[in-house]
Every structure is written in C-alpha cells, then in structure tokens.
Amino acid sequence: MTKILIKRLDPTVPLPSYAKAGDAGADLATRIDFTINPGERMLVPTGISIALPNGYVALVHPRSGLAIKHGISMVNTPGTIDAGYRGELQVILINHDLTQPVSFKRVIELRN
C-alpha cells in the first residue's frame, strides 16, 4: 500500500477519514463554514496539504449526493492534485440552484 503524507494546516480541521471500511474516497472537511448563493462559484479551503509519491495523482470528486440534493457541483471535476503540489487543497464549487443558497462543512472526497 502506498502511503500519503498528510499535513494539517489548521489544527481545528479533522484529518481525512473514510466513512466506511472499503471506501475508495476519504472525506475532507472545510477550513471555513460557508454558504454558496444561487449561481455562485466559491474556492473552498480544506486546511490540508498532502505529499504524494512521484508518479502518483490524487483526484478530488464531489460527494455523490450534493448535485441531486442541493445542486452543488465542482467546476473542474475531477480536481487533479499532482505529486509535486504541496499547497493547501482547495476545491472550486458551484451552486447550480437558481433560488436556494446552500451551506456546508463536509463536501468533497479525495481519491488516490
């Protein structure tokens, strides 16, 4: 098994975790509480950085229920994290709902 080094940039943010044994994607929390207004895009910080081995990539996917329940999607799905990137993981979300703002804490999945 390949190990991924994880750095918590904000001590209040939980480390990525798997909801169930055998899940392919680990859930990430956000560093901030936020609301996305109808039609708005937002860059959401996770408070986490990772160090992948050379030749590896991590893919960020939206949680499966966000689109159907709330109209939320990622602008660039999947988000690609290359092995050389060491900055904070951030995700660009968009609210496709034209009438309802949406507030979230846990919104994305990290897959390796």
Backbone bond lengths (Angstrom), bond angles and torsions (degrees), N, CA, C in turn:
res aa  C-N    CA-C-N  psi(-1)  N-CA   C-N-CA  omega(-1)  CA-C   N-CA-C  phi
1 M - - - 1.441 - - 1.532 108.70 -
2 T 1.316 116.27 134.94 1.458 122.31 178.19 1.522 109.34 -81.50
3 K 1.320 115.91 135.64 1.464 120.73 179.03 1.521 109.83 -96.36
4 I 1.320 115.26 139.63 1.458 122.53 176.18 1.526 107.37 -113.46
5 L 1.322 115.82 124.46 1.460 119.92 177.15 1.526 108.90 -79.33
6 I 1.322 116.21 132.32 1.463 122.08 -177.84 1.522 108.54 -121.28
7 K 1.329 115.96 133.69 1.462 121.09 176.93 1.522 108.44 -119.99
8 R 1.306 115.47 126.49 1.461 121.41 176.46 1.527 107.28 -86.03
9 L 1.328 117.43 113.88 1.460 122.50 -179.54 1.521 111.83 -83.43
10 D 1.305 115.74 -19.37 1.462 123.08 179.04 1.526 106.64 -129.49
11 P 1.331 118.73 117.28 1.465 120.30 -175.62 1.526 114.35 -64.12
12 T 1.322 118.00 -14.47 1.464 120.57 -179.73 1.526 112.70 -86.91
13 V 1.328 117.50 -11.26 1.467 121.42 -177.90 1.528 109.49 -86.75
14 P 1.336 117.84 130.59 1.466 118.81 176.98 1.526 110.99 -69.17
15 L 1.327 115.87 151.10 1.460 120.17 175.54 1.524 109.34 -67.90
16 P 1.340 117.72 154.52 1.466 119.98 175.89 1.530 109.77 -54.78
17 S 1.320 115.97 141.72 1.461 119.96 -179.17 1.521 109.86 -144.51
18 Y 1.318 114.99 156.99 1.459 122.10 178.40 1.524 109.11 -94.32
19 A 1.323 116.67 131.90 1.463 120.79 -179.39 1.526 111.22 -67.66
20 K 1.347 116.43 -38.83 1.463 121.27 -178.83 1.517 109.38 -138.26
21 A 1.313 116.36 151.78 1.465 120.85 175.66 1.527 108.97 -58.62
22 G 1.319 116.46 135.82 1.455 120.96 179.05 1.512 114.72 89.46
23 D 1.335 118.85 -6.44 1.469 120.95 177.51 1.525 110.09 -61.65
24 A 1.316 116.96 142.68 1.467 121.90 177.54 1.519 111.61 -82.68
25 G 1.315 117.69 -26.07 1.460 121.21 -175.92 1.514 111.95 -115.39
26 A 1.336 115.57 137.17 1.466 121.73 175.56 1.522 108.61 -93.41
27 D 1.311 116.44 139.19 1.462 121.15 179.33 1.522 110.36 -80.89
28 L 1.322 115.45 138.20 1.461 122.58 174.75 1.520 108.64 -111.94
29 A 1.315 116.37 145.37 1.462 121.48 172.95 1.526 108.15 -96.03
30 T 1.300 116.63 169.66 1.458 119.95 174.99 1.525 109.20 -99.78
31 R 1.315 115.64 159.16 1.463 121.78 179.76 1.526 111.08 -81.98
32 I 1.318 116.58 -18.09 1.460 121.79 -176.61 1.525 109.76 -131.57
33 D 1.316 116.30 153.06 1.462 120.40 166.13 1.519 105.71 -81.00
34 F 1.326 117.65 140.40 1.461 118.80 -176.59 1.516 111.06 -151.44
35 T 1.316 114.10 158.26 1.459 122.95 174.25 1.513 107.59 -126.44
36 I 1.332 116.05 133.41 1.461 121.20 175.34 1.524 106.97 -106.09
37 N 1.312 116.64 118.36 1.459 121.65 179.98 1.522 110.94 -75.13
38 P 1.331 117.90 162.54 1.460 121.35 179.84 1.528 111.72 -52.03
39 G 1.329 116.13 129.58 1.463 122.18 177.87 1.518 115.11 75.25
40 E 1.326 118.75 -1.16 1.464 122.54 -175.00 1.535 111.90 -87.49
41 R 1.351 115.28 147.41 1.463 123.32 170.27 1.518 107.75 -105.62
42 M 1.339 116.01 150.31 1.463 119.40 -179.99 1.522 110.18 -149.59
43 L 1.341 115.51 137.54 1.457 121.92 173.55 1.528 107.40 -88.89
44 V 1.327 116.43 116.90 1.459 122.28 -172.49 1.532 109.86 -108.37
45 P 1.345 118.03 118.15 1.462 121.06 179.33 1.531 111.40 -81.62
46 T 1.337 116.42 144.07 1.466 120.53 -179.10 1.524 113.86 -100.91
47 G 1.333 118.10 -17.69 1.455 120.44 -176.56 1.516 113.44 76.52
48 I 1.336 116.97 13.12 1.469 123.09 -176.96 1.523 109.47 -127.88
49 S 1.325 116.51 141.93 1.465 120.93 166.88 1.524 106.85 -126.21
50 I 1.326 116.17 156.34 1.462 120.59 -179.48 1.522 109.92 -132.20
51 A 1.320 115.12 158.75 1.463 121.96 174.61 1.520 107.40 -125.26
52 L 1.326 115.17 108.10 1.460 121.16 179.07 1.523 110.03 -91.29
53 P 1.329 118.04 150.44 1.460 120.00 173.03 1.532 110.05 -65.92
54 N 1.328 116.76 153.42 1.471 120.77 176.87 1.520 109.87 -54.49
55 G 1.326 115.52 140.93 1.454 121.20 178.84 1.519 114.42 86.21
56 Y 1.320 117.77 -1.34 1.461 121.40 179.91 1.524 110.47 -106.89
57 V 1.320 115.11 160.01 1.454 122.48 176.34 1.530 107.69 -138.40
58 A 1.315 117.02 147.59 1.465 122.00 171.24 1.523 106.73 -112.23
59 L 1.311 116.17 142.57 1.463 121.86 -179.78 1.521 109.16 -116.30
60 V 1.315 115.93 134.26 1.461 121.36 178.99 1.525 107.90 -105.83
61 H 1.328 115.46 125.19 1.465 122.39 -179.67 1.524 109.16 -121.37
62 P 1.334 117.36 149.07 1.467 118.64 174.26 1.527 109.92 -70.20
63 R 1.303 116.66 154.67 1.466 119.98 175.26 1.525 108.53 -64.62
64 S 1.300 115.92 144.42 1.460 121.23 -169.41 1.525 114.60 -60.61
65 G 1.316 119.20 -32.89 1.457 120.09 -176.19 1.516 115.57 -88.59
66 L 1.328 118.20 -6.02 1.465 119.62 -174.35 1.524 113.36 -63.74
67 A 1.309 117.80 -43.46 1.467 120.35 -176.13 1.527 111.59 -66.80
68 I 1.325 116.91 -47.78 1.460 119.55 -176.14 1.530 112.31 -72.47
69 K 1.327 117.65 -36.62 1.466 120.72 -177.42 1.524 113.39 -82.64
70 H 1.356 116.29 -34.58 1.461 119.14 -169.74 1.527 115.36 -131.59
71 G 1.335 118.49 -6.42 1.460 120.06 -177.74 1.517 113.63 75.47
72 I 1.346 117.57 18.10 1.463 121.87 -178.46 1.520 109.90 -95.42
73 S 1.327 115.58 136.31 1.461 121.69 178.01 1.519 108.96 -142.65
74 M 1.313 115.66 164.80 1.463 120.56 171.15 1.518 107.76 -89.62
75 V 1.321 116.52 141.70 1.462 120.76 -179.51 1.522 110.28 -68.42
76 N 1.311 117.93 -42.70 1.470 121.65 -178.76 1.524 109.79 -116.56
77 T 1.315 116.55 78.16 1.458 121.54 -178.26 1.513 110.53 -94.31
78 P 1.327 120.36 128.87 1.455 124.18 -7.07 1.523 110.92 -80.39
79 G 1.319 116.16 154.01 1.461 120.62 171.27 1.519 108.25 -76.03
80 T 1.318 116.92 136.11 1.461 121.90 -177.02 1.521 110.29 -107.08
81 I 1.329 116.27 127.78 1.461 121.96 175.26 1.521 106.91 -115.17
82 D 1.317 116.23 111.31 1.460 121.21 179.88 1.519 110.96 -78.82
83 A 1.328 115.80 160.64 1.463 122.32 -177.38 1.524 112.70 -59.41
84 G 1.314 118.44 -30.93 1.458 121.03 -177.22 1.517 115.05 -83.27
85 Y 1.329 118.57 -9.06 1.464 120.89 -177.94 1.522 110.21 -80.06
86 R 1.331 116.80 129.35 1.464 121.23 -178.87 1.527 113.09 -123.91
87 G 1.316 118.00 6.06 1.457 121.04 -179.16 1.519 112.25 -80.86
88 E 1.329 114.95 -179.59 1.463 120.88 178.37 1.524 110.21 -64.67
89 L 1.325 116.39 135.98 1.458 120.49 174.11 1.524 107.86 -72.60
90 Q 1.333 115.51 126.80 1.456 121.84 177.83 1.522 107.81 -132.18
91 V 1.305 116.24 150.45 1.457 121.86 -174.45 1.520 109.21 -128.00
92 I 1.339 116.78 134.67 1.466 121.35 177.29 1.525 108.29 -94.80
93 L 1.330 116.00 113.66 1.462 121.63 179.68 1.521 110.05 -109.44
94 I 1.336 115.48 154.91 1.458 121.53 176.24 1.525 108.83 -135.27
95 N 1.326 115.49 141.80 1.459 121.93 176.14 1.526 107.56 -100.52
96 H 1.333 116.02 106.19 1.467 121.03 -179.56 1.527 112.59 -79.40
97 D 1.323 117.54 -13.66 1.461 120.18 177.92 1.527 108.37 -68.26
98 L 1.305 117.04 133.24 1.465 120.99 -176.21 1.528 113.59 -90.72
99 T 1.343 117.37 -3.65 1.462 118.93 -177.24 1.527 114.85 -126.11
100 Q 1.332 118.57 -27.43 1.462 121.02 -171.44 1.529 113.32 -111.74
101 P 1.340 118.49 125.74 1.464 120.06 168.74 1.531 108.77 -72.48
102 V 1.333 116.56 155.05 1.463 121.38 -178.58 1.526 109.37 -131.73
103 S 1.329 116.61 133.25 1.464 122.18 177.92 1.526 109.45 -112.32
104 F 1.346 116.04 140.23 1.467 120.95 -175.92 1.513 112.99 -143.95
105 K 1.340 114.88 160.29 1.458 123.82 166.16 1.525 109.57 -122.40
106 R 1.336 118.61 -51.61 1.461 121.24 -176.56 1.525 108.52 -107.24
107 V 1.359 116.98 115.24 1.458 116.97 -168.90 1.513 116.05 -134.61
108 I 1.320 119.56 -13.74 1.454 118.64 -170.49 1.514 111.89 -133.55
109 E 1.313 116.28 163.92 1.453 122.48 175.66 1.516 109.01 -123.72
110 L 1.316 116.91 141.84 1.455 123.11 175.83 1.516 107.54 -109.49
111 R 1.323 116.45 124.86 1.465 120.89 178.72 1.514 108.77 -119.17
112 N 1.321 115.87 143.61 1.465 118.68 177.38 1.505 110.44 -120.10
